[in-house]
Amino acid sequence: MATEIIKIGPVPVQITNGTNSALISVLGSNAISFSDSEISPDKNHGDYLRDRLIVTPPNKIWLWCSNPWKVEVAVTRW
Protein backbone atom coordinates (compact mmCIF):
# COMPACT_ATOMS: atom_id res chain seq x y z
CA MET A 1 0.00 0.00 0.00
CA ALA A 2 1.48 3.26 -1.12
CA THR A 3 0.29 6.64 0.07
CA GLU A 4 -0.27 9.36 -2.51
CA ILE A 5 -0.44 13.08 -1.71
CA ILE A 6 -3.09 14.85 -3.80
CA LYS A 7 -3.79 18.59 -3.96
CA ILE A 8 -7.53 19.27 -3.93
CA GLY A 9 -8.98 22.43 -5.46
CA PRO A 10 -12.41 23.60 -6.65
CA VAL A 11 -12.75 20.94 -9.37
CA PRO A 12 -14.01 17.56 -8.01
CA VAL A 13 -11.39 14.79 -8.16
CA GLN A 14 -12.42 11.12 -8.14
CA ILE A 15 -10.51 9.27 -5.39
CA THR A 16 -12.09 5.80 -5.51
CA ASN A 17 -13.81 4.05 -8.41
CA GLY A 18 -15.94 1.60 -6.44
CA THR A 19 -13.54 -1.35 -6.68
CA ASN A 20 -10.97 -0.37 -4.06
CA SER A 21 -10.84 0.75 -0.44
CA ALA A 22 -9.02 3.88 0.68
CA LEU A 23 -8.00 5.88 3.73
CA ILE A 24 -8.29 9.61 3.01
CA SER A 25 -6.55 11.95 5.46
CA VAL A 26 -6.78 15.74 5.27
CA LEU A 27 -3.35 17.30 5.83
CA GLY A 28 -3.69 20.56 7.75
CA SER A 29 -6.70 22.18 9.37
CA ASN A 30 -8.83 23.01 6.32
CA ALA A 31 -12.08 21.22 5.57
CA ILE A 32 -12.78 19.72 2.16
CA SER A 33 -16.01 18.48 0.64
CA PHE A 34 -16.74 14.93 -0.47
CA SER A 35 -19.51 13.03 -2.19
CA ASP A 36 -20.29 9.46 -3.27
CA SER A 37 -21.30 9.75 -6.91
CA GLU A 38 -21.14 7.92 -10.24
CA ILE A 39 -20.22 11.16 -12.04
CA SER A 40 -18.66 14.47 -11.02
CA PRO A 41 -20.98 15.65 -8.24
CA ASP A 42 -22.92 18.87 -7.79
CA LYS A 43 -20.55 20.86 -5.57
CA ASN A 44 -23.50 22.30 -3.62
CA HIS A 45 -24.46 18.90 -2.17
CA GLY A 46 -21.36 17.45 -0.51
CA ASP A 47 -20.49 16.62 3.06
CA TYR A 48 -17.47 18.07 4.90
CA LEU A 49 -14.34 16.20 5.87
CA ARG A 50 -11.80 17.66 8.32
CA ASP A 51 -9.85 14.62 9.46
CA ARG A 52 -10.04 11.09 8.01
CA LEU A 53 -12.41 8.95 6.01
CA ILE A 54 -12.26 5.22 5.27
CA VAL A 55 -13.95 4.28 2.01
CA THR A 56 -14.99 0.75 0.98
CA PRO A 57 -16.52 -0.60 -2.24
CA PRO A 58 -18.87 0.14 -3.93
CA ASN A 59 -18.47 3.82 -2.92
CA LYS A 60 -17.12 6.19 -5.57
CA ILE A 61 -15.73 9.15 -3.66
CA TRP A 62 -15.00 12.59 -5.10
CA LEU A 63 -13.19 15.41 -3.24
CA TRP A 64 -13.08 19.19 -3.75
CA CYS A 65 -12.70 22.37 -1.70
CA SER A 66 -14.07 25.89 -1.93
CA ASN A 67 -10.91 27.56 -0.60
CA PRO A 68 -8.98 29.88 -2.91
CA TRP A 69 -5.92 27.69 -2.23
CA LYS A 70 -5.46 23.94 -2.69
CA VAL A 71 -5.65 21.52 0.24
CA GLU A 72 -3.41 18.45 0.45
CA VAL A 73 -4.84 15.04 1.28
CA ALA A 74 -3.05 11.72 1.76
CA VAL A 75 -4.73 8.77 0.05
CA THR A 76 -3.79 5.16 0.78
CA ARG A 77 -5.61 2.64 -1.41
CA TRP A 78 -5.88 -1.14 -1.05
Backbone as a chain_set.jsonl record, in Angstrom:
{"seq": "MATEIIKIGPVPVQITNGTNSALISVLGSNAISFSDSEISPDKNHGDYLRDRLIVTPPNKIWLWCSNPWKVEVAVTRW", "coords": {"N": [[0.835, -1.181, 0.0], [0.751, 2.009, -1.026], [1.08, 5.45, -0.22], [-0.411, 8.314, -1.495], [-0.014, 11.749, -2.133], [-2.325, 14.223, -2.724], [-3.346, 17.222, -4.248], [-6.112, 19.143, -3.604], [-8.529, 21.073, -5.198], [-10.96, 23.449, -6.454], [-12.222, 21.922, -8.418], [-13.939, 18.882, -8.653], [-12.348, 15.807, -7.755], [-11.974, 12.445, -8.553], [-11.527, 9.924, -6.208], [-11.861, 7.244, -5.391], [-12.938, 4.376, -7.273], [-14.953, 2.596, -6.835], [-14.133, -0.015, -6.744], [-12.044, -0.332, -5.049], [-10.662, 0.054, -1.715], [-10.004, 2.817, 0.519], [-8.036, 5.013, 2.556], [-8.517, 8.229, 3.444], [-6.903, 11.119, 4.315], [-6.99, 14.337, 5.598], [-4.594, 16.797, 5.253], [-3.444, 19.173, 7.369], [-5.478, 21.929, 8.597], [-7.75, 22.565, 7.199], [-11.066, 22.209, 5.932], [-12.5, 19.928, 3.578], [-14.696, 19.081, 0.866], [-16.774, 16.223, 0.199], [-18.223, 13.576, -1.782], [-20.275, 10.772, -2.625], [-20.555, 9.489, -5.684], [-21.576, 8.583, -9.01], [-20.825, 10.13, -11.186], [-19.089, 13.285, -11.763], [-19.799, 15.25, -9.008], [-22.512, 17.472, -7.963], [-21.375, 20.38, -6.681], [-22.65, 21.726, -4.66], [-23.835, 19.954, -2.948], [-22.339, 18.348, -1.111], [-20.706, 16.589, 1.628], [-18.789, 17.525, 4.563], [-15.328, 17.088, 5.276], [-12.879, 16.888, 7.703], [-10.865, 15.491, 8.893], [-10.277, 12.323, 8.776], [-11.259, 9.686, 6.505], [-12.553, 6.542, 5.854], [-13.002, 4.554, 3.078], [-14.966, 2.146, 1.432], [-15.659, -0.391, -1.077], [-18.899, -0.388, -2.561], [-18.444, 2.349, -2.93], [-17.938, 5.448, -4.6], [-15.892, 7.899, -4.377], [-15.558, 11.409, -4.449], [-13.592, 14.366, -4.177], [-13.324, 17.85, -3.251], [-12.637, 21.37, -2.765], [-13.634, 24.573, -1.46], [-11.939, 26.585, -0.966], [-9.707, 29.342, -1.758], [-7.177, 28.419, -2.138], [-5.259, 25.392, -2.654], [-5.827, 22.236, -1.022], [-4.026, 19.75, 0.673], [-4.306, 16.218, 0.608], [-3.807, 12.959, 1.954], [-3.815, 9.842, 0.425], [-4.376, 6.506, 0.8], [-4.62, 3.551, -0.831], [-6.154, 0.293, -1.1]], "CA": [[0.0, 0.0, 0.0], [1.485, 3.265, -1.122], [0.292, 6.644, 0.069], [-0.267, 9.357, -2.51], [-0.437, 13.083, -1.71], [-3.088, 14.848, -3.802], [-3.791, 18.588, -3.964], [-7.529, 19.267, -3.934], [-8.977, 22.433, -5.465], [-12.408, 23.598, -6.65], [-12.75, 20.942, -9.37], [-14.006, 17.565, -8.014], [-11.386, 14.789, -8.16], [-12.416, 11.116, -8.141], [-10.507, 9.269, -5.389], [-12.09, 5.8, -5.509], [-13.806, 4.054, -8.414], [-15.937, 1.596, -6.444], [-13.541, -1.354, -6.677], [-10.972, -0.374, -4.06], [-10.844, 0.752, -0.443], [-9.021, 3.879, 0.684], [-8.002, 5.88, 3.729], [-8.293, 9.606, 3.013], [-6.545, 11.955, 5.46], [-6.775, 15.743, 5.27], [-3.354, 17.303, 5.835], [-3.693, 20.56, 7.752], [-6.703, 22.178, 9.368], [-8.833, 23.008, 6.32], [-12.085, 21.22, 5.57], [-12.784, 19.716, 2.161], [-16.007, 18.477, 0.635], [-16.739, 14.925, -0.468], [-19.507, 13.029, -2.187], [-20.285, 9.457, -3.266], [-21.303, 9.754, -6.905], [-21.141, 7.92, -10.241], [-20.222, 11.157, -12.039], [-18.661, 14.47, -11.025], [-20.982, 15.655, -8.242], [-22.917, 18.866, -7.786], [-20.548, 20.857, -5.565], [-23.5, 22.303, -3.619], [-24.464, 18.896, -2.173], [-21.361, 17.448, -0.509], [-20.488, 16.617, 3.061], [-17.472, 18.075, 4.896], [-14.335, 16.195, 5.874], [-11.804, 17.658, 8.322], [-9.847, 14.62, 9.465], [-10.043, 11.088, 8.009], [-12.412, 8.954, 6.005], [-12.263, 5.223, 5.268], [-13.952, 4.28, 2.006], [-14.985, 0.751, 0.985], [-16.517, -0.601, -2.244], [-18.872, 0.137, -3.927], [-18.466, 3.816, -2.916], [-17.124, 6.192, -5.571], [-15.729, 9.151, -3.655], [-14.999, 12.591, -5.098], [-13.191, 15.409, -3.235], [-13.084, 19.19, -3.75], [-12.703, 22.374, -1.699], [-14.066, 25.887, -1.928], [-10.911, 27.561, -0.596], [-8.976, 29.884, -2.911], [-5.917, 27.691, -2.232], [-5.458, 23.939, -2.689], [-5.65, 21.517, 0.238], [-3.414, 18.445, 0.451], [-4.835, 15.04, 1.279], [-3.049, 11.721, 1.764], [-4.728, 8.773, 0.05], [-3.789, 5.162, 0.781], [-5.615, 2.637, -1.413], [-5.876, -1.141, -1.052]], "C": [[0.879, 1.243, 0.0], [0.539, 4.421, -0.825], [0.625, 7.708, -0.96], [-0.757, 10.681, -1.923], [-1.088, 13.757, -2.916], [-3.484, 16.249, -3.353], [-5.209, 18.753, -4.502], [-7.884, 20.735, -4.091], [-10.475, 22.461, -5.707], [-13.035, 22.614, -7.635], [-12.775, 19.566, -8.697], [-13.022, 16.567, -8.634], [-11.893, 13.443, -7.656], [-11.27, 10.404, -7.435], [-10.642, 7.757, -5.447], [-13.091, 5.539, -6.625], [-14.835, 2.969, -8.099], [-15.384, 0.19, -6.336], [-12.453, -1.464, -5.622], [-11.386, 0.343, -2.778], [-9.775, 1.823, -0.342], [-9.163, 4.526, 2.054], [-7.642, 7.252, 3.215], [-8.041, 10.428, 4.263], [-6.287, 13.376, 4.99], [-5.517, 16.201, 5.994], [-3.54, 18.789, 6.125], [-5.033, 20.689, 8.432], [-7.869, 22.652, 8.512], [-9.801, 21.871, 6.012], [-12.18, 21.12, 4.051], [-14.174, 19.106, 2.063], [-15.817, 17.13, -0.04], [-18.148, 14.475, -0.792], [-19.295, 11.652, -2.796], [-21.167, 9.604, -4.502], [-20.714, 8.988, -8.082], [-20.387, 8.883, -11.153], [-19.803, 12.346, -11.179], [-19.87, 15.099, -10.327], [-21.293, 17.145, -8.329], [-22.196, 19.374, -6.543], [-21.369, 21.493, -4.443], [-24.092, 21.249, -2.687], [-23.469, 17.901, -1.585], [-21.39, 17.516, 1.006], [-19.079, 17.148, 3.309], [-16.605, 17.044, 5.592], [-13.21, 17.048, 6.41], [-10.642, 16.776, 8.775], [-9.564, 13.432, 8.56], [-11.364, 10.455, 7.588], [-11.919, 7.627, 5.444], [-13.387, 4.907, 4.297], [-13.832, 2.814, 1.622], [-15.879, 0.635, -0.252], [-17.961, -0.811, -1.8], [-18.85, 1.669, -3.996], [-17.476, 4.413, -3.909], [-17.005, 7.617, -5.033], [-15.01, 10.208, -4.485], [-14.68, 13.62, -4.016], [-13.045, 16.738, -3.962], [-13.09, 20.149, -2.564], [-13.108, 23.714, -2.291], [-13.068, 26.975, -1.54], [-10.258, 28.134, -1.85], [-7.613, 29.217, -3.099], [-6.222, 26.195, -2.245], [-5.128, 23.327, -1.338], [-5.042, 20.149, -0.082], [-4.119, 17.362, 1.254], [-3.899, 13.866, 0.985], [-4.059, 10.621, 1.491], [-3.935, 7.467, -0.002], [-4.863, 4.213, 0.293], [-5.169, 1.202, -1.232], [-7.021, -1.912, -1.637]], "O": [[1.651, 1.477, 0.93], [-0.649, 4.368, -1.142], [1.792, 7.967, -1.256], [-1.809, 10.722, -1.284], [-0.489, 13.854, -3.987], [-3.909, 16.444, -2.214], [-5.474, 18.534, -5.684], [-7.576, 21.55, -3.221], [-11.194, 21.589, -5.219], [-14.259, 22.486, -7.68], [-11.738, 19.113, -8.212], [-12.877, 16.488, -9.853], [-12.209, 13.301, -6.475], [-10.173, 10.288, -7.983], [-9.636, 7.054, -5.544], [-13.971, 6.356, -6.894], [-15.514, 2.478, -9.001], [-16.086, -0.715, -5.884], [-11.986, -2.563, -5.325], [-12.332, 1.13, -2.764], [-8.756, 1.756, -1.03], [-10.249, 4.581, 2.63], [-6.583, 7.434, 2.616], [-8.867, 10.44, 5.175], [-5.471, 13.603, 4.098], [-5.387, 16.016, 7.204], [-3.771, 19.575, 5.206], [-5.655, 19.693, 8.802], [-8.882, 23.099, 9.05], [-9.397, 20.719, 5.853], [-11.969, 22.099, 3.335], [-14.749, 18.672, 3.061], [-14.84, 16.91, -0.756], [-19.125, 14.913, -0.185], [-18.261, 11.391, -3.411], [-22.374, 9.816, -4.39], [-19.505, 8.768, -8.148], [-19.423, 8.495, -11.814], [-20.13, 12.4, -9.993], [-20.854, 15.442, -10.982], [-20.452, 17.957, -8.713], [-22.398, 18.835, -5.455], [-20.826, 21.771, -3.374], [-24.782, 21.6, -1.73], [-23.752, 16.703, -1.569], [-22.023, 18.396, 1.59], [-18.266, 17.218, 2.386], [-17.083, 16.236, 6.389], [-12.635, 17.85, 5.674], [-9.545, 17.279, 9.014], [-8.711, 13.512, 7.676], [-12.412, 10.651, 8.204], [-10.977, 7.593, 4.651], [-14.566, 4.98, 4.642], [-12.724, 2.293, 1.499], [-16.761, 1.469, -0.456], [-18.193, -1.376, -0.731], [-19.207, 2.233, -5.03], [-16.342, 3.954, -4.042], [-17.906, 8.436, -5.212], [-13.998, 9.939, -5.132], [-15.42, 13.735, -3.039], [-12.689, 16.77, -5.139], [-13.508, 19.771, -1.47], [-12.94, 23.951, -3.487], [-13.325, 28.158, -1.763], [-10.254, 27.483, -2.895], [-6.961, 29.431, -4.122], [-7.324, 25.783, -1.885], [-4.271, 23.821, -0.605], [-5.493, 19.469, -1.004], [-4.479, 17.557, 2.415], [-3.286, 13.79, -0.079], [-5.04, 10.472, 2.221], [-2.96, 7.34, -0.743], [-5.908, 4.079, 0.93], [-3.974, 0.91, -1.21], [-6.976, -3.142, -1.687]]}, "num_chains": 1, "name": "protein.A"}
